[in-house]
Amino acid sequence: MTAIPPTTEPVTRTAAAQRMRRHRQRRRDGLRCLVIELRETEIDELICKGLLKPETRTDTSAIIDALYAHLDHTLGSPS
């Protein structure tokens, strides 16, 4: 009987498997991934509150950071 040597090639994961892995990790971390729509007036309010700079009103990452800051200020920082 001949033993089959173990393969040392890395396992490649499909995009769907990677998304599911990230989804499960977020759930373990107590996080949820949501898609939301913001009105221009809501973005204006983030600017008025000083959470978003006017020149970054179209920058998705800046808006996300401003929303996180708003939620932390309103609801309290996570423990």
All heavy atoms as a GROMACS GRO file, in nm:
protein
  625
    1MET      N    1   0.083  -0.116   0.000
    1MET     CA    2   0.000   0.000   0.000
    1MET      C    3   0.089   0.125   0.000
    1MET      O    4   0.179   0.138   0.080
    1MET     CB    5  -0.086  -0.006   0.126
    1MET     CG    6  -0.197   0.088   0.123
    1MET     SD    7  -0.304   0.048   0.262
    1MET     CE    8  -0.453   0.088   0.192
    2THR      N    9   0.058   0.218  -0.088
    2THR     CA   10   0.137   0.340  -0.102
    2THR      C   11   0.065   0.455  -0.032
    2THR      O   12  -0.053   0.479  -0.055
    2THR     CB   13   0.156   0.376  -0.252
    2THR    OG1   14   0.210   0.263  -0.318
    2THR    CG2   15   0.246   0.495  -0.268
    3ALA      N   16   0.140   0.525   0.052
    3ALA     CA   17   0.082   0.640   0.122
    3ALA      C   18   0.076   0.759   0.029
    3ALA      O   19   0.168   0.784  -0.048
    3ALA     CB   20   0.165   0.673   0.245
    4ILE      N   21  -0.031   0.832   0.036
    4ILE     CA   22  -0.046   0.952  -0.046
    4ILE      C   23   0.011   1.069   0.034
    4ILE      O   24  -0.033   1.096   0.146
    4ILE     CB   25  -0.195   0.979  -0.079
    4ILE    CG1   26  -0.252   0.859  -0.156
    4ILE    CG2   27  -0.210   1.108  -0.157
    4ILE    CD1   28  -0.401   0.868  -0.177
    5PRO      N   29   0.112   1.136  -0.022
    5PRO     CA   30   0.172   1.248   0.051
    5PRO      C   31   0.074   1.364   0.063
    5PRO      O   32  -0.004   1.389  -0.027
    5PRO     CB   33   0.293   1.287  -0.035
    5PRO     CG   34   0.262   1.238  -0.171
    5PRO     CD   35   0.171   1.118  -0.153
    6PRO      N   36   0.076   1.434   0.177
    6PRO     CA   37  -0.014   1.548   0.193
    6PRO      C   38   0.026   1.662   0.100
    6PRO      O   39   0.143   1.681   0.070
    6PRO     CB   40   0.004   1.589   0.339
    6PRO     CG   41   0.137   1.534   0.378
    6PRO     CD   42   0.160   1.412   0.292
    7THR      N   43  -0.073   1.732   0.052
    7THR     CA   44  -0.042   1.846  -0.035
    7THR      C   45  -0.012   1.968   0.051
    7THR      O   46  -0.069   1.986   0.158
    7THR     CB   47  -0.161   1.879  -0.127
    7THR    OG1   48  -0.272   1.913  -0.046
    7THR    CG2   49  -0.196   1.762  -0.217
    8THR      N   50   0.080   2.048   0.004
    8THR     CA   51   0.117   2.168   0.078
    8THR      C   52   0.069   2.294   0.006
    8THR      O   53   0.106   2.403   0.043
    8THR     CB   54   0.269   2.175   0.097
    8THR    OG1   55   0.330   2.171  -0.032
    8THR    CG2   56   0.319   2.062   0.184
    9GLU      N   57  -0.013   2.276  -0.096
    9GLU     CA   58  -0.063   2.391  -0.170
    9GLU      C   59  -0.166   2.465  -0.085
    9GLU      O   60  -0.246   2.402  -0.016
    9GLU     CB   61  -0.129   2.345  -0.301
    9GLU     CG   62  -0.032   2.277  -0.395
    9GLU     CD   63  -0.104   2.221  -0.518
    9GLU    OE1   64  -0.221   2.257  -0.540
    9GLU    OE2   65  -0.042   2.143  -0.589
   10PRO      N   66  -0.163   2.598  -0.088
   10PRO     CA   67  -0.262   2.673  -0.009
   10PRO      C   68  -0.402   2.651  -0.065
   10PRO      O   69  -0.422   2.635  -0.184
   10PRO     CB   70  -0.218   2.818  -0.026
   10PRO     CG   71  -0.135   2.821  -0.149
   10PRO     CD   72  -0.074   2.684  -0.163
   11VAL      N   73  -0.497   2.651   0.026
   11VAL     CA   74  -0.636   2.634  -0.014
   11VAL      C   75  -0.687   2.768  -0.064
   11VAL      O   76  -0.673   2.870   0.003
   11VAL     CB   77  -0.721   2.587   0.106
   11VAL    CG1   78  -0.867   2.579   0.069
   11VAL    CG2   79  -0.670   2.456   0.159
   12THR      N   80  -0.743   2.767  -0.184
   12THR     CA   81  -0.800   2.891  -0.237
   12THR      C   82  -0.949   2.892  -0.206
   12THR      O   83  -1.018   2.793  -0.225
   12THR     CB   84  -0.777   2.904  -0.388
   12THR    OG1   85  -0.831   2.790  -0.453
   12THR    CG2   86  -0.630   2.914  -0.421
   13ARG      N   87  -0.994   3.004  -0.156
   13ARG     CA   88  -1.135   3.018  -0.120
   13ARG      C   89  -1.206   3.098  -0.227
   13ARG      O   90  -1.151   3.194  -0.282
   13ARG     CB   91  -1.150   3.087   0.015
   13ARG     CG   92  -1.098   3.002   0.128
   13ARG     CD   93  -1.122   3.071   0.261
   13ARG     NE   94  -1.078   2.987   0.370
   13ARG     CZ   95  -0.957   2.989   0.424
   13ARG    NH1   96  -0.867   3.072   0.378
   13ARG    NH2   97  -0.927   2.908   0.522
   14THR      N   98  -1.328   3.062  -0.253
   14THR     CA   99  -1.407   3.139  -0.348
   14THR      C  100  -1.446   3.272  -0.285
   14THR      O  101  -1.440   3.289  -0.164
   14THR     CB  102  -1.536   3.064  -0.387
   14THR    OG1  103  -1.618   3.052  -0.270
   14THR    CG2  104  -1.504   2.926  -0.444
   15ALA      N  105  -1.486   3.365  -0.369
   15ALA     CA  106  -1.529   3.496  -0.319
   15ALA      C  107  -1.647   3.481  -0.224
   15ALA      O  108  -1.655   3.548  -0.121
   15ALA     CB  109  -1.564   3.588  -0.436
   16ALA      N  110  -1.738   3.390  -0.258
   16ALA     CA  111  -1.855   3.367  -0.171
   16ALA      C  112  -1.812   3.313  -0.035
   16ALA      O  113  -1.866   3.354   0.068
   16ALA     CB  114  -1.952   3.271  -0.239
   17ALA      N  115  -1.715   3.224  -0.032
   17ALA     CA  116  -1.667   3.169   0.094
   17ALA      C  117  -1.599   3.277   0.178
   17ALA      O  118  -1.616   3.281   0.300
   17ALA     CB  119  -1.571   3.053   0.068
   18GLN      N  120  -1.525   3.366   0.114
   18GLN     CA  121  -1.460   3.475   0.186
   18GLN      C  122  -1.563   3.572   0.244
   18GLN      O  123  -1.550   3.617   0.358
   18GLN     CB  124  -1.363   3.550   0.094
   18GLN     CG  125  -1.242   3.468   0.058
   18GLN     CD  126  -1.154   3.537  -0.044
   18GLN    OE1  127  -1.191   3.638  -0.102
   18GLN    NE2  128  -1.036   3.482  -0.066
   19ARG      N  129  -1.669   3.603   0.167
   19ARG     CA  130  -1.775   3.690   0.219
   19ARG      C  131  -1.843   3.627   0.340
   19ARG      O  132  -1.869   3.694   0.440
   19ARG     CB  133  -1.880   3.718   0.110
   19ARG     CG  134  -1.842   3.826   0.012
   19ARG     CD  135  -1.960   3.867  -0.074
   19ARG     NE  136  -2.023   3.756  -0.143
   19ARG     CZ  137  -1.985   3.707  -0.260
   19ARG    NH1  138  -1.882   3.760  -0.322
   19ARG    NH2  139  -2.050   3.607  -0.315
   20MET      N  140  -1.871   3.497   0.331
   20MET     CA  141  -1.937   3.428   0.443
   20MET      C  142  -1.846   3.426   0.565
   20MET      O  143  -1.892   3.446   0.678
   20MET     CB  144  -1.975   3.286   0.401
   20MET     CG  145  -2.049   3.211   0.510
   20MET     SD  146  -2.197   3.294   0.574
   20MET     CE  147  -2.306   3.280   0.438
   21ARG      N  148  -1.718   3.408   0.544
   21ARG     CA  149  -1.622   3.407   0.655
   21ARG      C  150  -1.620   3.543   0.726
   21ARG      O  151  -1.624   3.552   0.848
   21ARG     CB  152  -1.484   3.370   0.600
   21ARG     CG  153  -1.377   3.359   0.704
   21ARG     CD  154  -1.243   3.331   0.635
   21ARG     NE  155  -1.150   3.280   0.728
   21ARG     CZ  156  -1.118   3.153   0.742
   21ARG    NH1  157  -1.169   3.063   0.663
   21ARG    NH2  158  -1.032   3.114   0.832
   22ARG      N  159  -1.618   3.652   0.646
   22ARG     CA  160  -1.621   3.786   0.704
   22ARG      C  161  -1.754   3.812   0.776
   22ARG      O  162  -1.756   3.872   0.883
   22ARG     CB  163  -1.596   3.893   0.596
   22ARG     CG  164  -1.452   3.897   0.548
   22ARG     CD  165  -1.424   4.018   0.462
   22ARG     NE  166  -1.514   4.033   0.350
   22ARG     CZ  167  -1.493   3.986   0.227
   22ARG    NH1  168  -1.380   3.922   0.200
   22ARG    NH2  169  -1.580   4.004   0.131
   23HIS      N  170  -1.864   3.766   0.715
   23HIS     CA  171  -1.996   3.782   0.777
   23HIS      C  172  -2.000   3.714   0.913
   23HIS      O  173  -2.046   3.772   1.012
   23HIS     CB  174  -2.102   3.723   0.685
   23HIS     CG  175  -2.236   3.706   0.748
   23HIS    ND1  176  -2.321   3.812   0.770
   23HIS    CD2  177  -2.300   3.597   0.796
   23HIS    CE1  178  -2.430   3.768   0.828
   23HIS    NE2  179  -2.420   3.638   0.845
   24ARG      N  180  -1.952   3.592   0.921
   24ARG     CA  181  -1.952   3.519   1.048
   24ARG      C  182  -1.862   3.585   1.152
   24ARG      O  183  -1.896   3.590   1.271
   24ARG     CB  184  -1.911   3.374   1.025
   24ARG     CG  185  -2.018   3.296   0.952
   24ARG     CD  186  -1.978   3.153   0.929
   24ARG     NE  187  -2.085   3.081   0.863
   24ARG     CZ  188  -2.067   2.990   0.771
   24ARG    NH1  189  -1.944   2.956   0.734
   24ARG    NH2  190  -2.170   2.928   0.716
   25GLN      N  191  -1.749   3.637   1.107
   25GLN     CA  192  -1.658   3.703   1.201
   25GLN      C  193  -1.723   3.831   1.256
   25GLN      O  194  -1.714   3.860   1.374
   25GLN     CB  195  -1.524   3.737   1.135
   25GLN     CG  196  -1.422   3.797   1.230
   25GLN     CD  197  -1.388   3.704   1.346
   25GLN    OE1  198  -1.356   3.588   1.326
   25GLN    NE2  199  -1.398   3.754   1.468
   26ARG      N  200  -1.789   3.907   1.168
   26ARG     CA  201  -1.858   4.028   1.215
   26ARG      C  202  -1.964   3.991   1.318
   26ARG      O  203  -1.979   4.059   1.421
   26ARG     CB  204  -1.924   4.102   1.098
   26ARG     CG  205  -1.827   4.186   1.018
   26ARG     CD  206  -1.900   4.279   0.923
   26ARG     NE  207  -1.975   4.209   0.823
   26ARG     CZ  208  -1.930   4.174   0.703
   26ARG    NH1  209  -1.807   4.203   0.668
   26ARG    NH2  210  -2.007   4.110   0.619
   27ARG      N  211  -2.039   3.884   1.294
   27ARG     CA  212  -2.143   3.841   1.389
   27ARG      C  213  -2.080   3.804   1.522
   27ARG      O  214  -2.131   3.840   1.628
   27ARG     CB  215  -2.222   3.721   1.334
   27ARG     CG  216  -2.320   3.757   1.227
   27ARG     CD  217  -2.435   3.837   1.290
   27ARG     NE  218  -2.524   3.886   1.189
   27ARG     CZ  219  -2.651   3.852   1.180
   27ARG    NH1  220  -2.704   3.769   1.265
   27ARG    NH2  221  -2.726   3.904   1.086
   28ARG      N  222  -1.968   3.732   1.518
   28ARG     CA  223  -1.899   3.697   1.643
   28ARG      C  224  -1.855   3.822   1.717
   28ARG      O  225  -1.853   3.826   1.840
   28ARG     CB  226  -1.779   3.606   1.616
   28ARG     CG  227  -1.816   3.461   1.590
   28ARG     CD  228  -1.693   3.372   1.590
   28ARG     NE  229  -1.603   3.399   1.479
   28ARG     CZ  230  -1.612   3.343   1.358
   28ARG    NH1  231  -1.708   3.257   1.331
   28ARG    NH2  232  -1.525   3.373   1.264
   29ASP      N  233  -1.815   3.924   1.642
   29ASP     CA  234  -1.769   4.050   1.701
   29ASP      C  235  -1.885   4.140   1.742
   29ASP      O  236  -1.864   4.250   1.794
   29ASP     CB  237  -1.679   4.125   1.603
   29ASP     CG  238  -1.549   4.052   1.575
   29ASP    OD1  239  -1.511   3.964   1.654
   29ASP    OD2  240  -1.486   4.083   1.471
   30GLY      N  241  -2.009   4.096   1.717
   30GLY     CA  242  -2.126   4.174   1.754
   30GLY      C  243  -2.157   4.286   1.656
   30GLY      O  244  -2.223   4.384   1.692
   31LEU      N  245  -2.109   4.275   1.534
   31LEU     CA  246  -2.129   4.379   1.434
   31LEU      C  247  -2.230   4.334   1.329
   31LEU      O  248  -2.249   4.214   1.307
   31LEU     CB  249  -1.998   4.412   1.363
   31LEU     CG  250  -1.885   4.461   1.452
   31LEU    CD1  251  -1.756   4.472   1.373
   31LEU    CD2  252  -1.922   4.595   1.514
   32ARG      N  253  -2.291   4.429   1.263
   32ARG     CA  254  -2.381   4.403   1.153
   32ARG      C  255  -2.338   4.490   1.036
   32ARG      O  256  -2.298   4.604   1.055
   32ARG     CB  257  -2.526   4.438   1.188
   32ARG     CG  258  -2.581   4.360   1.304
   32ARG     CD  259  -2.611   4.218   1.260
   32ARG     NE  260  -2.626   4.123   1.367
   32ARG     CZ  261  -2.728   4.114   1.451
   32ARG    NH1  262  -2.824   4.198   1.443
   32ARG    NH2  263  -2.731   4.020   1.541
   33CYS      N  264  -2.348   4.439   0.917
   33CYS     CA  265  -2.313   4.513   0.797
   33CYS      C  266  -2.444   4.556   0.730
   33CYS      O  267  -2.526   4.472   0.694
   33CYS     CB  268  -2.231   4.426   0.704
   33CYS     SG  269  -2.170   4.514   0.560
   34LEU      N  270  -2.463   4.686   0.717
   34LEU     CA  271  -2.587   4.739   0.662
   34LEU      C  272  -2.558   4.834   0.546
   34LEU      O  273  -2.454   4.898   0.541
   34LEU     CB  274  -2.663   4.820   0.768
   34LEU     CG  275  -2.695   4.747   0.898
   34LEU    CD1  276  -2.752   4.845   0.998
   34LEU    CD2  277  -2.792   4.635   0.873
   35VAL      N  278  -2.654   4.844   0.456
   35VAL     CA  279  -2.650   4.943   0.350
   35VAL      C  280  -2.759   5.043   0.382
   35VAL      O  281  -2.874   5.005   0.406
   35VAL     CB  282  -2.675   4.878   0.212
   35VAL    CG1  283  -2.681   4.983   0.104
   35VAL    CG2  284  -2.568   4.775   0.181
   36ILE      N  285  -2.723   5.171   0.387
   36ILE     CA  286  -2.823   5.274   0.416
   36ILE      C  287  -2.818   5.382   0.310
   36ILE      O  288  -2.716   5.400   0.242
   36ILE     CB  289  -2.804   5.336   0.556
   36ILE    CG1  290  -2.670   5.409   0.565
   36ILE    CG2  291  -2.814   5.231   0.665
   36ILE    CD1  292  -2.658   5.496   0.687
   37GLU      N  293  -2.928   5.453   0.297
   37GLU     CA  294  -2.934   5.567   0.207
   37GLU      C  295  -2.942   5.693   0.292
   37GLU      O  296  -3.016   5.698   0.389
   37GLU     CB  297  -3.057   5.557   0.117
   37GLU     CG  298  -3.050   5.440   0.022
   37GLU     CD  299  -3.174   5.429  -0.066
   37GLU    OE1  300  -3.269   5.508  -0.049
   37GLU    OE2  301  -3.174   5.340  -0.151
   38LEU      N  302  -2.862   5.793   0.256
   38LEU     CA  303  -2.864   5.921   0.328
   38LEU      C  304  -2.918   6.030   0.238
   38LEU      O  305  -2.885   6.035   0.119
   38LEU     CB  306  -2.722   5.960   0.372
   38LEU     CG  307  -2.656   5.874   0.478
   38LEU    CD1  308  -2.514   5.923   0.502
   38LEU    CD2  309  -2.734   5.878   0.606
   39ARG      N  310  -2.996   6.117   0.296
   39ARG     CA  311  -3.042   6.235   0.224
   39ARG      C  312  -2.930   6.339   0.225
   39ARG      O  313  -2.846   6.340   0.315
   39ARG     CB  314  -3.166   6.293   0.294
   39ARG     CG  315  -3.284   6.201   0.293
   39ARG     CD  316  -3.398   6.263   0.376
   39ARG     NE  317  -3.503   6.168   0.396
   39ARG     CZ  318  -3.509   6.080   0.495
   39ARG    NH1  319  -3.416   6.079   0.587
   39ARG    NH2  320  -3.609   5.995   0.504
   40GLU      N  321  -2.933   6.428   0.129
   40GLU     CA  322  -2.835   6.538   0.126
   40GLU      C  323  -2.846   6.620   0.255
   40GLU      O  324  -2.745   6.666   0.308
   40GLU     CB  325  -2.857   6.627   0.004
   40GLU     CG  326  -2.812   6.563  -0.127
   40GLU     CD  327  -2.663   6.538  -0.133
   40GLU    OE1  328  -2.584   6.622  -0.087
   40GLU    OE2  329  -2.625   6.431  -0.183
   41THR      N  330  -2.967   6.635   0.305
   41THR     CA  331  -2.987   6.714   0.428
   41THR      C  332  -2.920   6.647   0.548
   41THR      O  333  -2.875   6.715   0.639
   41THR     CB  334  -3.136   6.736   0.456
   41THR    OG1  335  -3.202   6.608   0.462
   41THR    CG2  336  -3.201   6.822   0.349
   42GLU      N  337  -2.913   6.514   0.548
   42GLU     CA  338  -2.846   6.443   0.657
   42GLU      C  339  -2.695   6.461   0.649
   42GLU      O  340  -2.629   6.477   0.751
   42GLU     CB  341  -2.885   6.295   0.654
   42GLU     CG  342  -3.033   6.275   0.688
   42GLU     CD  343  -3.087   6.140   0.651
   42GLU    OE1  344  -3.034   6.074   0.558
   42GLU    OE2  345  -3.185   6.099   0.715
   43ILE      N  346  -2.644   6.463   0.528
   43ILE     CA  347  -2.501   6.491   0.510
   43ILE      C  348  -2.472   6.635   0.551
   43ILE      O  349  -2.372   6.663   0.617
   43ILE     CB  350  -2.457   6.462   0.365
   43ILE    CG1  351  -2.466   6.311   0.340
   43ILE    CG2  352  -2.317   6.514   0.338
   43ILE    CD1  353  -2.442   6.268   0.197
   44ASP      N  354  -2.563   6.728   0.514
   44ASP     CA  355  -2.548   6.868   0.556
   44ASP      C  356  -2.543   6.878   0.709
   44ASP      O  357  -2.465   6.956   0.764
   44ASP     CB  358  -2.665   6.953   0.504
   44ASP     CG  359  -2.664   6.968   0.353
   44ASP    OD1  360  -2.557   6.950   0.291
   44ASP    OD2  361  -2.771   6.999   0.298
   45GLU      N  362  -2.625   6.800   0.776
   45GLU     CA  363  -2.628   6.804   0.923
   45GLU      C  364  -2.497   6.751   0.982
   45GLU      O  365  -2.449   6.804   1.083
   45GLU     CB  366  -2.747   6.722   0.974
   45GLU     CG  367  -2.778   6.744   1.120
   45GLU     CD  368  -2.812   6.887   1.156
   45GLU    OE1  369  -2.869   6.960   1.072
   45GLU    OE2  370  -2.780   6.928   1.270
   46LEU      N  371  -2.439   6.648   0.921
   46LEU     CA  372  -2.308   6.599   0.967
   46LEU      C  373  -2.203   6.709   0.955
   46LEU      O  374  -2.115   6.723   1.040
   46LEU     CB  375  -2.266   6.475   0.888
   46LEU     CG  376  -2.347   6.348   0.914
   46LEU    CD1  377  -2.308   6.239   0.814
   46LEU    CD2  378  -2.328   6.298   1.056
   47ILE      N  379  -2.214   6.788   0.848
   47ILE     CA  380  -2.121   6.900   0.827
   47ILE      C  381  -2.146   7.007   0.933
   47ILE      O  382  -2.052   7.057   0.996
   47ILE     CB  383  -2.135   6.957   0.684
   47ILE    CG1  384  -2.086   6.852   0.583
   47ILE    CG2  385  -2.059   7.088   0.670
   47ILE    CD1  386  -2.118   6.884   0.439
   48CYS      N  387  -2.273   7.041   0.957
   48CYS     CA  388  -2.308   7.144   1.056
   48CYS      C  389  -2.260   7.106   1.196
   48CYS      O  390  -2.219   7.193   1.273
   48CYS     CB  391  -2.459   7.167   1.059
   48CYS     SG  392  -2.520   7.256   0.916
   49LYS      N  393  -2.264   6.978   1.227
   49LYS     CA  394  -2.220   6.932   1.360
   49LYS      C  395  -2.068   6.920   1.369
   49LYS      O  396  -2.016   6.884   1.474
   49LYS     CB  397  -2.284   6.796   1.392
   49LYS     CG  398  -2.432   6.806   1.415
   49LYS     CD  399  -2.490   6.671   1.448
   49LYS     CE  400  -2.639   6.684   1.464
   49LYS     NZ  401  -2.689   6.635   1.588
   50GLY      N  402  -1.998   6.947   1.259
   50GLY     CA  403  -1.853   6.940   1.260
   50GLY      C  404  -1.797   6.799   1.249
   50GLY      O  405  -1.679   6.777   1.273
   51LEU      N  406  -1.882   6.705   1.212
   51LEU     CA  407  -1.837   6.566   1.200
   51LEU      C  408  -1.784   6.534   1.060
   51LEU      O  409  -1.718   6.433   1.041
   51LEU     CB  410  -1.953   6.472   1.234
   51LEU     CG  411  -2.009   6.486   1.376
   51LEU    CD1  412  -2.136   6.404   1.392
   51LEU    CD2  413  -1.905   6.444   1.477
   52LEU      N  414  -1.816   6.619   0.965
   52LEU     CA  415  -1.775   6.598   0.826
   52LEU      C  416  -1.732   6.732   0.768
   52LEU      O  417  -1.801   6.834   0.788
   52LEU     CB  418  -1.893   6.540   0.747
   52LEU     CG  419  -1.870   6.505   0.601
   52LEU    CD1  420  -1.772   6.389   0.587
   52LEU    CD2  421  -2.003   6.468   0.534
   53LYS      N  422  -1.620   6.732   0.699
   53LYS     CA  423  -1.573   6.856   0.634
   53LYS      C  424  -1.651   6.874   0.504
   53LYS      O  425  -1.678   6.776   0.433
   53LYS     CB  426  -1.424   6.847   0.604
   53LYS     CG  427  -1.339   6.840   0.728
   53LYS     CD  428  -1.192   6.827   0.692
   53LYS     CE  429  -1.109   6.813   0.819
   53LYS     NZ  430  -0.969   6.783   0.787
   54PRO      N  431  -1.686   6.998   0.472
   54PRO     CA  432  -1.764   7.023   0.349
   54PRO      C  433  -1.699   6.966   0.223
   54PRO      O  434  -1.766   6.915   0.134
   54PRO     CB  435  -1.775   7.175   0.342
   54PRO     CG  436  -1.754   7.222   0.481
   54PRO     CD  437  -1.663   7.121   0.546
   55GLU      N  438  -1.567   6.972   0.218
   55GLU     CA  439  -1.497   6.924   0.097
   55GLU      C  440  -1.496   6.771   0.086
   55GLU      O  441  -1.458   6.716  -0.018
   55GLU     CB  442  -1.355   6.981   0.089
   55GLU     CG  443  -1.264   6.942   0.204
   55GLU     CD  444  -1.270   7.037   0.323
   55GLU    OE1  445  -1.361   7.121   0.332
   55GLU    OE2  446  -1.180   7.025   0.408
   56THR      N  447  -1.538   6.701   0.192
   56THR     CA  448  -1.539   6.554   0.186
   56THR      C  449  -1.682   6.498   0.180
   56THR      O  450  -1.702   6.380   0.202
   56THR     CB  451  -1.466   6.494   0.308
   56THR    OG1  452  -1.532   6.534   0.428
   56THR    CG2  453  -1.320   6.534   0.312
   57ARG      N  454  -1.779   6.583   0.147
   57ARG     CA  455  -1.918   6.541   0.146
   57ARG      C  456  -1.948   6.431   0.045
   57ARG      O  457  -2.048   6.361   0.058
   57ARG     CB  458  -2.011   6.661   0.125
   57ARG     CG  459  -2.009   6.718  -0.012
   57ARG     CD  460  -2.108   6.834  -0.031
   57ARG     NE  461  -2.243   6.794   0.002
   57ARG     CZ  462  -2.315   6.847   0.101
   57ARG    NH1  463  -2.267   6.944   0.173
   57ARG    NH2  464  -2.436   6.804   0.125
   58THR      N  465  -1.862   6.410  -0.054
   58THR     CA  466  -1.883   6.303  -0.152
   58THR      C  467  -1.789   6.185  -0.128
   58THR      O  468  -1.792   6.088  -0.204
   58THR     CB  469  -1.865   6.354  -0.296
   58THR    OG1  470  -1.734   6.407  -0.310
   58THR    CG2  471  -1.969   6.460  -0.330
   59ASP      N  472  -1.706   6.193  -0.025
   59ASP     CA  473  -1.610   6.087   0.008
   59ASP      C  474  -1.678   5.983   0.098
   59ASP      O  475  -1.709   6.010   0.214
   59ASP     CB  476  -1.489   6.148   0.077
   59ASP     CG  477  -1.383   6.047   0.115
   59ASP    OD1  478  -1.407   5.925   0.104
   59ASP    OD2  479  -1.275   6.091   0.158
   60THR      N  480  -1.703   5.864   0.044
   60THR     CA  481  -1.774   5.760   0.117
   60THR      C  482  -1.709   5.727   0.249
   60THR      O  483  -1.777   5.715   0.352
   60THR     CB  484  -1.786   5.633   0.030
   60THR    OG1  485  -1.851   5.668  -0.093
   60THR    CG2  486  -1.868   5.526   0.099
   61SER      N  487  -1.576   5.712   0.250
   61SER     CA  488  -1.512   5.677   0.378
   61SER      C  489  -1.523   5.788   0.481
   61SER      O  490  -1.538   5.759   0.598
   61SER     CB  491  -1.369   5.647   0.365
   61SER     OG  492  -1.298   5.626   0.279
   62ALA      N  493  -1.518   5.913   0.437
   62ALA     CA  494  -1.533   6.025   0.531
   62ALA      C  495  -1.675   6.027   0.587
   62ALA      O  496  -1.694   6.054   0.707
   62ALA     CB  497  -1.501   6.156   0.461
   63ILE      N  498  -1.774   5.998   0.504
   63ILE     CA  499  -1.912   5.994   0.552
   63ILE      C  500  -1.931   5.881   0.652
   63ILE      O  501  -1.995   5.898   0.756
   63ILE     CB  502  -2.010   5.981   0.433
   63ILE    CG1  503  -2.003   6.106   0.346
   63ILE    CG2  504  -2.152   5.956   0.483
   63ILE    CD1  505  -2.076   6.094   0.214
   64ILE      N  506  -1.873   5.766   0.624
   64ILE     CA  507  -1.882   5.652   0.716
   64ILE      C  508  -1.820   5.690   0.851
   64ILE      O  509  -1.878   5.666   0.957
   64ILE     CB  510  -1.816   5.527   0.656
   64ILE    CG1  511  -1.900   5.474   0.541
   64ILE    CG2  512  -1.794   5.419   0.762
   64ILE    CD1  513  -1.833   5.365   0.458
   65ASP      N  514  -1.701   5.751   0.847
   65ASP     CA  515  -1.635   5.793   0.971
   65ASP      C  516  -1.721   5.893   1.048
   65ASP      O  517  -1.731   5.886   1.171
   65ASP     CB  518  -1.498   5.853   0.942
   65ASP     CG  519  -1.396   5.750   0.893
   65ASP    OD1  520  -1.420   5.628   0.913
   65ASP    OD2  521  -1.295   5.791   0.836
   66ALA      N  522  -1.784   5.986   0.975
   66ALA     CA  523  -1.870   6.085   1.039
   66ALA      C  524  -1.992   6.018   1.104
   66ALA      O  525  -2.032   6.054   1.215
   66ALA     CB  526  -1.914   6.190   0.938
   67LEU      N  527  -2.048   5.920   1.036
   67LEU     CA  528  -2.162   5.847   1.094
   67LEU      C  529  -2.121   5.770   1.219
   67LEU      O  530  -2.194   5.768   1.318
   67LEU     CB  531  -2.222   5.752   0.991
   67LEU     CG  532  -2.314   5.816   0.888
   67LEU    CD1  533  -2.351   5.716   0.781
   67LEU    CD2  534  -2.437   5.873   0.954
   68TYR      N  535  -2.005   5.706   1.214
   68TYR     CA  536  -1.954   5.635   1.334
   68TYR      C  537  -1.936   5.734   1.450
   68TYR      O  538  -1.974   5.705   1.563
   68TYR     CB  539  -1.821   5.566   1.306
   68TYR     CG  540  -1.832   5.436   1.231
   68TYR    CD1  541  -1.731   5.398   1.143
   68TYR    CD2  542  -1.938   5.349   1.248
   68TYR    CE1  543  -1.738   5.277   1.074
   68TYR    CE2  544  -1.946   5.230   1.180
   68TYR     CZ  545  -1.846   5.194   1.093
   68TYR     OH  546  -1.852   5.075   1.025
   69ALA      N  547  -1.880   5.850   1.420
   69ALA     CA  548  -1.860   5.951   1.525
   69ALA      C  549  -1.994   5.997   1.580
   69ALA      O  550  -2.010   6.013   1.702
   69ALA     CB  551  -1.781   6.070   1.469
   70HIS      N  552  -2.091   6.018   1.493
   70HIS     CA  553  -2.225   6.058   1.538
   70HIS      C  554  -2.287   5.950   1.627
   70HIS      O  555  -2.342   5.981   1.733
   70HIS     CB  556  -2.315   6.086   1.417
   70HIS     CG  557  -2.457   6.107   1.453
   70HIS    ND1  558  -2.501   6.218   1.521
   70HIS    CD2  559  -2.567   6.031   1.432
   70HIS    CE1  560  -2.631   6.209   1.540
   70HIS    NE2  561  -2.674   6.097   1.487
   71LEU      N  562  -2.279   5.825   1.585
   71LEU     CA  563  -2.336   5.716   1.665
   71LEU      C  564  -2.265   5.703   1.798
   71LEU      O  565  -2.330   5.681   1.902
   71LEU     CB  566  -2.331   5.585   1.587
   71LEU     CG  567  -2.424   5.578   1.465
   71LEU    CD1  568  -2.395   5.452   1.384
   71LEU    CD2  569  -2.569   5.585   1.506
   72ASP      N  570  -2.132   5.713   1.798
   72ASP     CA  571  -2.057   5.705   1.924
   72ASP      C  572  -2.097   5.817   2.019
   72ASP      O  573  -2.114   5.797   2.138
   72ASP     CB  574  -1.906   5.710   1.899
   72ASP     CG  575  -1.851   5.582   1.840
   72ASP    OD1  576  -1.923   5.479   1.841
   72ASP    OD2  577  -1.736   5.584   1.792
   73HIS      N  578  -2.114   5.938   1.963
   73HIS     CA  579  -2.150   6.052   2.047
   73HIS      C  580  -2.294   6.038   2.098
   73HIS      O  581  -2.323   6.068   2.214
   73HIS     CB  582  -2.136   6.182   1.966
   73HIS     CG  583  -2.179   6.303   2.041
   73HIS    ND1  584  -2.106   6.358   2.144
   73HIS    CD2  585  -2.289   6.381   2.028
   73HIS    CE1  586  -2.170   6.463   2.192
   73HIS    NE2  587  -2.282   6.478   2.123
   74THR      N  588  -2.382   5.993   2.012
   74THR     CA  589  -2.524   5.982   2.047
   74THR      C  590  -2.553   5.863   2.138
   74THR      O  591  -2.626   5.874   2.236
   74THR     CB  592  -2.610   5.971   1.919
   74THR    OG1  593  -2.581   6.081   1.835
   74THR    CG2  594  -2.757   5.970   1.950
   75LEU      N  595  -2.498   5.748   2.103
   75LEU     CA  596  -2.530   5.623   2.173
   75LEU      C  597  -2.424   5.582   2.274
   75LEU      O  598  -2.445   5.491   2.352
   75LEU     CB  599  -2.550   5.510   2.073
   75LEU     CG  600  -2.657   5.533   1.966
   75LEU    CD1  601  -2.657   5.420   1.866
   75LEU    CD2  602  -2.793   5.552   2.029
   76GLY      N  603  -2.308   5.644   2.265
   76GLY     CA  604  -2.196   5.605   2.353
   76GLY      C  605  -2.102   5.511   2.279
   76GLY      O  606  -2.145   5.435   2.193
   77SER      N  607  -1.977   5.519   2.312
   77SER     CA  608  -1.877   5.432   2.250
   77SER      C  609  -1.899   5.288   2.293
   77SER      O  610  -1.936   5.263   2.409
   77SER     CB  611  -1.736   5.476   2.287
   77SER     OG  612  -1.711   5.604   2.237
   78PRO      N  613  -1.870   5.192   2.203
   78PRO     CA  614  -1.883   5.051   2.242
   78PRO      C  615  -1.780   5.015   2.348
   78PRO      O  616  -1.671   5.070   2.353
   78PRO     CB  617  -1.859   4.974   2.113
   78PRO     CG  618  -1.795   5.070   2.020
   78PRO     CD  619  -1.827   5.209   2.067
   79SER      N  620  -1.816   4.926   2.435
   79SER     CA  621  -1.725   4.884   2.544
   79SER      C  622  -1.628   4.780   2.496
   79SER      O  623  -1.653   4.700   2.416
   79SER     CB  624  -1.804   4.826   2.659
   79SER     OG  625  -1.899   4.919   2.703
   0.00000   0.00000   0.00000
